[in-house]
Amino acid sequence: MNFEMLHPADQLVMLMERVYNYGMTTTSGGNLSILDENGDIWITPGSVDKGSLTRADIIQVKPDGTIIGPHKPSSEFPVHERIYRTRPDIKGILHAHPPALVAFSIVRKIPETNLIPNFSQVCGTVSMAPYDVPGSTGLSIKIAAEFEKGHNCVVLENHGVFVGAADIFKAFMAFETLDYCARLQIEASKIGTIHPLSEKHVMISREKQNVKMGEFINSSISSEEKAARRDMCKFIHRAYDQELFTSAQGTFSVKLPDGSFIITPYQKDRKYLEEGDLVRIIGDWKEEGKNPSRSAILHKKIYEKHPEINSVIIAHAPNIMTFAVTDAEFDSRTIPESYIMLRNVKKVPFGASFLQPDMVADMFDNMTPIVLVDNDCVIVTGSSLLNAFDKLEVIEYSAKAIVASRSLGEIVAISDDEVADLRKAFKF
């Protein structure tokens, strides 16, 4: 999708719909704005249902203060205006009150963004602004002061969060990622001790994941490839809507009959991915003019070593990731269906997926279809895209049940004898 061709009012409606539908704000809460090239500020209205906004509801405020539109601009307009004056590089601002970030704001702590390596890069540095009355000049001064220091995400004491970026879509990515970090930290604290990444590990991740490949022109697209692209987009959108990964993270790939494969691109919004955004990989060559996911080499190694695997998914589903950022061990022996699908989930140290892709690829077999990487991701393999996606759902739902069970009592796993009965009945 070409976001640059969308009118500012349409962009704001599109993003507010996402914020509201994903439970990140209420009917009356939250506001978004865009600074246009001519100096106009487009902003969501105050006291209008955020769940049913239309482009006609969006307010345009001219540089001289003239207001164009059927409503009053958001009461937080002074904050948006002051941030734009303070930071000329910011062209889109998002403010909302998602429960996880509100939880941090009312205990006056900042979420840990180094639980997963790329998340701190998406969010940038995060700070906290002192409390003041919503919509007041005092609040706008305090928030703008934090942005002036170079922060792009500012948590407000006893309030919510403001996020600014080069455009409203990048602001949403940072906002969504920060909210994910907050939710992950809250849930992970229920099952074990959280181990954030060091700055050294974060830097190693950034330096080691550049995919260097030659390029080829994909001039002939078979019907099999077209079907794979169509189906991948369908499942990518579905995975995103189910919060199995964020807009900036998560990778799907599907192997084609000739041994090449299709993979998601690097850091394009998963919500709006289209067939043409996906990248075909043939050997050590990538489709011309496109940047594949930085895990493309790992996908390639898995396909080369395991002819029976036809799809690989790398995700950051929040419940299974609680086991990746803590010392807690995931055990699939919760219900028969979980063990049958997941079997023995192995865990590897952070960095293995990109520093030792051959070793990680070797770990997959009939009894290990899934590998969990410390502070990074869950890697799911399947005989088809549907099979891999099914396993991803099952491991996330199983992890969610285990996290929830911690408040109820001791977990009683399926016994070794019962596991043996399952393996005999289902022949694996």
FILUM-296959 format. One line per field, with one value per residue (C-alpha): y, x, z; residue in three letters; chain; residue number from 1. Coordinates in Angstrom, 2 decimals. Example, Ala and Ser with C-alpha at 12.3 -4.5 7.8 and 13.67 -1.06 7.14 Angstrom:
y	[-4.50:-1.06]
x	[12.30:13.67]
z	[7.80:7.14]
residu	[ALA:SER]
chaine	[A:A]
num	[1:2]
! end
This chain:
y	[0.00:3.45:5.42:8.62:8.86:8.75:12.01:12.98:12.56:9.03:8.17:9.31:7.37:4.24:4.41:5.34:2.32:0.13:1.75:1.36:-2.12:-3.52:-2.26:0.44:3.25:3.86:5.56:8.96:8.51:9.05:11.39:11.36:14.13:14.77:17.85:18.56:19.97:23.37:23.66:22.52:20.17:17.46:16.06:13.80:15.61:15.79:14.12:12.08:8.27:6.91:3.65:5.19:8.09:9.11:11.39:14.10:14.14:14.98:18.57:20.77:23.55:26.17:27.77:30.97:28.97:28.78:25.59:23.79:20.96:20.07:19.54:20.98:19.58:17.23:18.91:17.67:19.83:22.19:19.23:18.16:21.72:22.27:18.95:19.87:23.26:21.58:18.74:19.69:16.10:14.79:14.75:12.33:12.05:9.41:9.65:6.86:5.00:1.24:-0.65:-2.05:1.36:2.94:0.32:1.52:5.16:4.72:2.98:5.54:3.10:2.82:-0.47:-2.46:-2.28:-4.54:-7.77:-8.42:-6.84:-4.82:-3.40:-0.73:0.37:0.72:2.61:4.70:5.99:6.26:8.81:9.88:13.31:14.67:14.74:17.75:18.47:16.92:19.55:22.17:24.40:22.94:19.42:20.44:22.14:19.09:16.63:18.79:19.12:15.34:15.29:18.12:15.79:13.45:10.93:9.72:7.86:9.68:7.95:10.40:9.98:8.68:9.17:7.31:7.80:10.22:8.92:10.98:9.93:10.94:9.85:8.58:4.96:4.93:6.51:3.68:1.07:2.56:2.88:-0.69:-2.03:-0.14:-1.47:-5.01:-4.56:-3.45:-6.41:-8.89:-7.57:-7.78:-11.37:-12.63:-11.42:-13.96:-17.01:-16.19:-13.78:-11.47:-11.22:-8.17:-8.08:-6.10:-3.23:-5.38:-8.14:-5.61:-4.16:-7.62:-8.40:-5.23:-5.77:-9.47:-9.63:-7.79:-10.04:-9.75:-11.34:-10.85:-9.75:-11.26:-10.02:-12.10:-11.87:-15.08:-15.78:-19.23:-19.99:-21.82:-18.68:-16.50:-18.87:-18.89:-15.09:-14.88:-17.44:-15.89:-12.47:-14.02:-15.73:-12.80:-10.51:-13.14:-13.56:-9.82:-9.47:-12.25:-10.33:-13.14:-10.48:-6.70:-4.52:-4.31:-7.88:-11.45:-13.51:-16.03:-18.09:-20.77:-23.09:-23.38:-26.63:-25.60:-25.17:-21.37:-19.68:-16.58:-14.57:-11.43:-8.16:-6.36:-3.92:-3.31:-2.99:-6.51:-5.20:-3.93:-6.38:-7.18:-9.98:-7.74:-6.81:-10.39:-11.39:-14.46:-16.09:-18.38:-19.80:-16.82:-14.38:-12.15:-10.55:-7.27:-4.06:-5.78:-6.36:-9.76:-10.45:-10.56:-14.19:-15.22:-17.16:-19.27:-20.06:-21.07:-23.42:-25.05:-25.74:-27.13:-29.54:-30.63:-31.44:-32.29:-28.70:-26.40:-23.40:-21.54:-18.88:-16.70:-14.83:-13.00:-14.19:-12.56:-15.57:-17.98:-15.12:-14.92:-18.17:-16.62:-13.62:-15.53:-18.63:-20.50:-23.73:-24.38:-27.87:-28.87:-31.72:-29.72:-31.27:-34.07:-31.71:-29.50:-32.34:-33.96:-30.69:-29.25:-32.27:-31.32:-27.57:-26.83:-23.57:-22.04:-19.05:-15.57:-15.01:-18.64:-17.98:-15.54:-16.47:-20.26:-20.81:-24.25:-25.45:-24.14:-25.63:-29.02:-29.03:-29.52:-33.05:-35.05:-34.57:-30.94:-28.84:-25.67:-23.92:-21.04:-18.50:-16.63:-12.95:-13.25:-15.34:-18.64:-20.54:-22.80:-25.26:-27.14:-29.37:-26.50:-22.89:-23.96:-26.61:-24.14:-21.51:-24.07:-24.94:-21.25:-20.80:-23.94:-22.96:-19.47:-20.75:-23.39:-20.77:-18.51:-21.34:-22.04:-18.37:-18.17:-21.39:-19.91:-18.01:-21.16:-23.79:-26.32:-27.54:-31.28:-32.34:-35.40:-38.29:-40.19:-43.20:-41.02:-39.46:-42.96:-43.77:-40.62:-41.45:-44.98:-43.83:-41.08:-42.96:-40.52]
x	[0.00:1.30:0.64:2.07:-0.87:-3.44:-5.03:-4.13:-7.77:-7.86:-4.59:-5.96:-9.20:-7.28:-4.91:-7.57:-9.56:-6.53:-5.92:-9.56:-10.18:-7.07:-8.29:-5.66:-8.10:-11.73:-14.62:-13.67:-9.93:-6.86:-5.98:-3.86:-2.48:-0.47:1.58:1.03:3.73:2.00:1.94:-1.67:-2.29:-4.89:-6.17:-8.92:-11.85:-12.68:-15.79:-16.54:-16.86:-13.40:-14.96:-16.87:-14.77:-15.06:-12.85:-15.52:-14.92:-11.22:-10.29:-7.90:-6.13:-4.39:-1.09:-2.99:-5.29:-8.31:-10.28:-11.95:-14.34:-17.62:-16.15:-13.68:-10.16:-8.99:-8.42:-4.81:-4.23:-1.88:0.40:0.54:1.20:4.02:5.70:5.67:7.26:9.86:10.73:10.56:11.47:8.19:5.21:2.86:1.80:-0.24:-1.63:-3.60:-4.18:-3.69:-4.10:-0.56:1.05:-1.39:-0.25:3.32:2.25:0.44:3.40:5.62:7.93:9.08:8.64:11.77:12.31:15.38:13.45:13.66:16.51:14.80:12.11:14.33:15.24:11.58:10.66:13.79:14.53:11.57:11.13:8.49:6.85:5.61:1.87:-0.29:-3.90:-4.86:-5.00:-3.25:-0.39:1.63:1.25:2.17:5.34:6.36:5.77:7.47:10.48:10.94:10.65:13.19:15.69:15.37:12.87:10.15:8.05:7.00:5.02:2.92:2.61:-0.89:-2.07:-0.89:1.71:2.62:4.58:5.98:7.68:8.42:4.89:1.80:2.39:5.88:4.39:1.87:4.63:6.56:3.39:2.29:5.79:6.05:2.64:3.78:6.87:4.67:2.29:5.15:6.88:3.68:2.87:6.47:6.77:4.08:6.14:9.79:12.68:12.90:16.28:16.56:19.23:22.40:23.23:26.08:23.68:21.34:24.22:25.44:21.93:21.80:25.25:24.94:21.55:22.20:21.16:23.64:22.38:22.59:19.45:17.39:14.41:11.34:9.97:7.94:5.52:3.93:0.43:1.97:3.88:0.80:-1.17:1.61:1.71:-2.08:-2.22:0.73:-0.91:-4.13:-2.36:-0.05:-3.07:-4.77:-1.70:-1.44:-5.11:-4.63:-1.65:0.77:3.27:3.52:3.36:7.16:8.11:7.28:8.26:6.40:7.89:6.62:8.74:7.84:8.03:11.35:13.05:12.92:10.79:8.69:9.35:8.03:9.96:12.00:10.09:7.01:3.72:2.32:-1.25:-1.14:1.23:0.22:1.28:3.78:5.54:6.68:10.19:11.19:14.54:16.37:19.54:21.69:19.65:16.75:14.05:15.29:14.61:13.26:14.65:13.75:13.36:16.71:16.03:16.05:19.32:17.85:14.75:17.03:19.06:15.91:14.52:17.86:18.20:14.56:12.74:9.59:9.30:7.39:6.69:8.51:7.04:9.04:6.83:6.77:3.42:3.26:2.43:5.01:7.54:7.16:9.17:11.78:12.48:12.52:14.15:10.80:10.67:7.80:6.28:3.78:2.34:-0.71:-3.50:-3.25:-3.81:-0.90:1.58:0.46:1.02:4.02:5.90:9.34:9.89:13.60:15.18:18.40:20.46:20.00:21.90:21.89:19.34:21.60:25.10:24.63:21.82:23.14:23.04:19.51:18.31:19.72:17.56:14.28:12.93:9.73:9.79:10.98:8.90:9.35:12.38:12.22:15.07:15.94:14.92:14.18:11.39:9.62:10.47:7.67:7.96:5.25:4.48:2.38:1.58:-1.67:0.14:2.79:0.17:-1.88:1.18:1.83:-1.72:-1.51:1.77:0.49:-2.80:-0.95:1.44:-1.48:-3.11:0.12:0.63:-2.99:-2.64:0.12:-2.51:-4.60:-2.20:0.47:0.46:-0.11:1.45:0.52:2.63:5.32:3.03:0.23:2.68:3.66:-0.02:-0.42:2.61:1.32:-2.21:-1.09:1.94:4.81]
z	[0.00:-0.94:2.25:0.78:-1.62:1.19:2.29:5.90:6.96:5.54:7.28:10.63:10.23:9.20:12.19:14.75:13.59:14.35:17.73:18.75:17.34:19.05:22.42:22.79:23.52:24.44:22.64:24.04:24.54:22.41:19.56:16.42:14.25:11.09:10.23:6.53:4.24:4.16:7.95:8.46:11.37:10.77:14.05:15.38:17.02:20.70:22.16:19.03:19.00:18.12:17.01:14.10:12.81:9.16:7.11:7.45:11.23:10.97:11.83:9.86:11.79:9.66:10.74:11.68:14.00:11.69:12.37:9.46:10.25:11.97:15.47:17.92:17.65:20.40:23.76:23.48:20.38:22.31:23.08:19.43:18.27:20.74:19.86:16.16:16.97:19.15:16.78:13.06:12.12:13.59:11.19:12.94:16.60:18.42:21.95:23.66:26.91:26.34:29.65:29.79:29.27:31.71:34.23:33.82:33.98:37.31:38.94:37.19:35.45:31.84:29.94:29.13:25.36:25.29:25.83:22.06:20.02:17.28:19.55:21.09:17.56:16.60:19.78:20.19:23.67:26.05:28.83:31.35:31.62:34.97:35.61:34.73:33.79:30.40:27.65:29.81:28.77:31.61:30.27:26.73:28.01:30.05:27.20:24.57:26.86:26.73:22.94:22.79:24.50:21.49:22.87:20.47:23.07:26.22:28.96:31.01:34.76:35.59:32.02:28.91:26.20:23.38:20.38:17.52:14.27:10.69:9.71:11.49:10.41:11.95:15.07:15.24:14.84:17.76:19.87:19.17:19.87:23.18:24.20:23.29:25.47:28.37:27.96:27.61:30.72:32.76:31.69:31.88:35.47:36.39:35.39:36.08:36.31:33.31:31.58:29.27:26.59:27.18:24.85:23.52:22.48:20.85:18.83:17.78:16.52:14.42:12.93:12.12:10.44:7.19:4.28:1.42:-1.78:-5.48:-7.31:-10.10:-12.10:-11.31:-14.85:-14.87:-12.01:-12.02:-10.81:-7.81:-6.84:-7.23:-5.00:-2.40:-2.33:-2.00:0.81:2.65:2.70:4.02:6.89:7.62:8.02:10.16:12.37:12.83:13.74:16.31:17.77:17.02:15.95:15.62:12.52:12.25:13.17:12.19:9.15:6.99:4.19:1.82:-0.33:-4.00:-6.05:-7.64:-4.22:-4.18:-1.55:-0.90:2.27:3.93:3.42:6.06:8.27:6.15:8.02:8.27:8.44:4.86:3.11:-0.46:-2.80:-4.61:-1.33:-0.74:-1.82:-3.79:-2.92:-5.37:-3.87:-2.87:-4.98:-3.97:-6.08:-7.56:-5.62:-2.49:1.00:2.48:6.17:7.94:8.86:5.18:5.57:8.40:6.30:3.42:5.65:7.06:3.58:2.34:5.27:5.55:2.27:4.26:5.55:3.21:5.44:8.22:10.51:12.88:15.33:18.67:20.02:23.46:25.65:24.28:24.34:28.13:28.13:25.81:28.07:31.38:32.82:32.73:30.69:28.27:28.52:25.83:27.95:29.02:26.97:24.35:21.42:22.48:22.80:19.53:17.63:19.47:20.83:22.23:21.98:22.30:23.44:22.12:23.33:21.92:18.69:17.57:14.81:12.98:14.22:13.87:11.33:10.35:13.96:14.49:11.19:12.24:15.39:13.54:13.12:13.54:17.32:17.26:14.86:16.96:18.45:20.93:20.86:24.04:23.86:20.16:18.67:18.21:15.00:13.73:10.84:8.99:6.06:4.68:5.49:7.16:9.22:10.41:11.26:13.18:15.29:15.96:17.22:19.36:21.03:21.78:23.20:25.24:26.62:27.49:29.45:31.33:32.25:33.45:35.46:37.61:39.61:40.18:41.47:40.53:36.94:36.53:33.22:31.18:32.50:30.58:30.26:28.91:26.44:25.29:24.73:22.63:20.49:19.92:19.07:16.69:15.33:15.95]
residu	[MET:ASN:PHE:GLU:MET:LEU:HIS:PRO:ALA:ASP:GLN:LEU:VAL:MET:LEU:MET:GLU:ARG:VAL:TYR:ASN:TYR:GLY:MET:THR:THR:THR:SER:GLY:GLY:ASN:LEU:SER:ILE:LEU:ASP:GLU:ASN:GLY:ASP:ILE:TRP:ILE:THR:PRO:GLY:SER:VAL:ASP:LYS:GLY:SER:LEU:THR:ARG:ALA:ASP:ILE:ILE:GLN:VAL:LYS:PRO:ASP:GLY:THR:ILE:ILE:GLY:PRO:HIS:LYS:PRO:SER:SER:GLU:PHE:PRO:VAL:HIS:GLU:ARG:ILE:TYR:ARG:THR:ARG:PRO:ASP:ILE:LYS:GLY:ILE:LEU:HIS:ALA:HIS:PRO:PRO:ALA:LEU:VAL:ALA:PHE:SER:ILE:VAL:ARG:LYS:ILE:PRO:GLU:THR:ASN:LEU:ILE:PRO:ASN:PHE:SER:GLN:VAL:CYS:GLY:THR:VAL:SER:MET:ALA:PRO:TYR:ASP:VAL:PRO:GLY:SER:THR:GLY:LEU:SER:ILE:LYS:ILE:ALA:ALA:GLU:PHE:GLU:LYS:GLY:HIS:ASN:CYS:VAL:VAL:LEU:GLU:ASN:HIS:GLY:VAL:PHE:VAL:GLY:ALA:ALA:ASP:ILE:PHE:LYS:ALA:PHE:MET:ALA:PHE:GLU:THR:LEU:ASP:TYR:CYS:ALA:ARG:LEU:GLN:ILE:GLU:ALA:SER:LYS:ILE:GLY:THR:ILE:HIS:PRO:LEU:SER:GLU:LYS:HIS:VAL:MET:ILE:SER:ARG:GLU:LYS:GLN:ASN:VAL:LYS:MET:GLY:GLU:PHE:ILE:ASN:SER:SER:ILE:SER:SER:GLU:GLU:LYS:ALA:ALA:ARG:ARG:ASP:MET:CYS:LYS:PHE:ILE:HIS:ARG:ALA:TYR:ASP:GLN:GLU:LEU:PHE:THR:SER:ALA:GLN:GLY:THR:PHE:SER:VAL:LYS:LEU:PRO:ASP:GLY:SER:PHE:ILE:ILE:THR:PRO:TYR:GLN:LYS:ASP:ARG:LYS:TYR:LEU:GLU:GLU:GLY:ASP:LEU:VAL:ARG:ILE:ILE:GLY:ASP:TRP:LYS:GLU:GLU:GLY:LYS:ASN:PRO:SER:ARG:SER:ALA:ILE:LEU:HIS:LYS:LYS:ILE:TYR:GLU:LYS:HIS:PRO:GLU:ILE:ASN:SER:VAL:ILE:ILE:ALA:HIS:ALA:PRO:ASN:ILE:MET:THR:PHE:ALA:VAL:THR:ASP:ALA:GLU:PHE:ASP:SER:ARG:THR:ILE:PRO:GLU:SER:TYR:ILE:MET:LEU:ARG:ASN:VAL:LYS:LYS:VAL:PRO:PHE:GLY:ALA:SER:PHE:LEU:GLN:PRO:ASP:MET:VAL:ALA:ASP:MET:PHE:ASP:ASN:MET:THR:PRO:ILE:VAL:LEU:VAL:ASP:ASN:ASP:CYS:VAL:ILE:VAL:THR:GLY:SER:SER:LEU:LEU:ASN:ALA:PHE:ASP:LYS:LEU:GLU:VAL:ILE:GLU:TYR:SER:ALA:LYS:ALA:ILE:VAL:ALA:SER:ARG:SER:LEU:GLY:GLU:ILE:VAL:ALA:ILE:SER:ASP:ASP:GLU:VAL:ALA:ASP:LEU:ARG:LYS:ALA:PHE:LYS:PHE]
chaine	[A:A:A:A:A:A:A:A:A:A:A:A:A:A:A:A:A:A:A:A:A:A:A:A:A:A:A:A:A:A:A:A:A:A:A:A:A:A:A:A:A:A:A:A:A:A:A:A:A:A:A:A:A:A:A:A:A:A:A:A:A:A:A:A:A:A:A:A:A:A:A:A:A:A:A:A:A:A:A:A:A:A:A:A:A:A:A:A:A:A:A:A:A:A:A:A:A:A:A:A:A:A:A:A:A:A:A:A:A:A:A:A:A:A:A:A:A:A:A:A:A:A:A:A:A:A:A:A:A:A:A:A:A:A:A:A:A:A:A:A:A:A:A:A:A:A:A:A:A:A:A:A:A:A:A:A:A:A:A:A:A:A:A:A:A:A:A:A:A:A:A:A:A:A:A:A:A:A:A:A:A:A:A:A:A:A:A:A:A:A:A:A:A:A:A:A:A:A:A:A:A:A:A:A:A:A:A:A:A:A:A:A:A:A:A:A:A:A:A:A:A:A:A:A:A:A:A:A:A:A:A:A:A:A:A:A:A:A:A:A:A:A:A:A:A:A:A:A:A:A:A:A:A:A:A:A:A:A:A:A:A:A:A:A:A:A:A:A:A:A:A:A:A:A:A:A:A:A:A:A:A:A:A:A:A:A:A:A:A:A:A:A:A:A:A:A:A:A:A:A:A:A:A:A:A:A:A:A:A:A:A:A:A:A:A:A:A:A:A:A:A:A:A:A:A:A:A:A:A:A:A:A:A:A:A:A:A:A:A:A:A:A:A:A:A:A:A:A:A:A:A:A:A:A:A:A:A:A:A:A:A:A:A:A:A:A:A:A:A:A:A:A:A:A:A:A:A:A:A:A:A:A:A:A:A:A:A:A:A:A:A:A:A:A:A:A:A:A:A:A:A:A:A:A:A:A:A:A:A:A:A:A:A:A:A:A:A:A:A:A:A:A:A:A:A:A:A:A]
num	[1:2:3:4:5:6:7:8:9:10:11:12:13:14:15:16:17:18:19:20:21:22:23:24:25:26:27:28:29:30:31:32:33:34:35:36:37:38:39:40:41:42:43:44:45:46:47:48:49:50:51:52:53:54:55:56:57:58:59:60:61:62:63:64:65:66:67:68:69:70:71:72:73:74:75:76:77:78:79:80:81:82:83:84:85:86:87:88:89:90:91:92:93:94:95:96:97:98:99:100:101:102:103:104:105:106:107:108:109:110:111:112:113:114:115:116:117:118:119:120:121:122:123:124:125:126:127:128:129:130:131:132:133:134:135:136:137:138:139:140:141:142:143:144:145:146:147:148:149:150:151:152:153:154:155:156:157:158:159:160:161:162:163:164:165:166:167:168:169:170:171:172:173:174:175:176:177:178:179:180:181:182:183:184:185:186:187:188:189:190:191:192:193:194:195:196:197:198:199:200:201:202:203:204:205:206:207:208:209:210:211:212:213:214:215:216:217:218:219:220:221:222:223:224:225:226:227:228:229:230:231:232:233:234:235:236:237:238:239:240:241:242:243:244:245:246:247:248:249:250:251:252:253:254:255:256:257:258:259:260:261:262:263:264:265:266:267:268:269:270:271:272:273:274:275:276:277:278:279:280:281:282:283:284:285:286:287:288:289:290:291:292:293:294:295:296:297:298:299:300:301:302:303:304:305:306:307:308:309:310:311:312:313:314:315:316:317:318:319:320:321:322:323:324:325:326:327:328:329:330:331:332:333:334:335:336:337:338:339:340:341:342:343:344:345:346:347:348:349:350:351:352:353:354:355:356:357:358:359:360:361:362:363:364:365:366:367:368:369:370:371:372:373:374:375:376:377:378:379:380:381:382:383:384:385:386:387:388:389:390:391:392:393:394:395:396:397:398:399:400:401:402:403:404:405:406:407:408:409:410:411:412:413:414:415:416:417:418:419:420:421:422:423:424:425:426:427:428]
! end
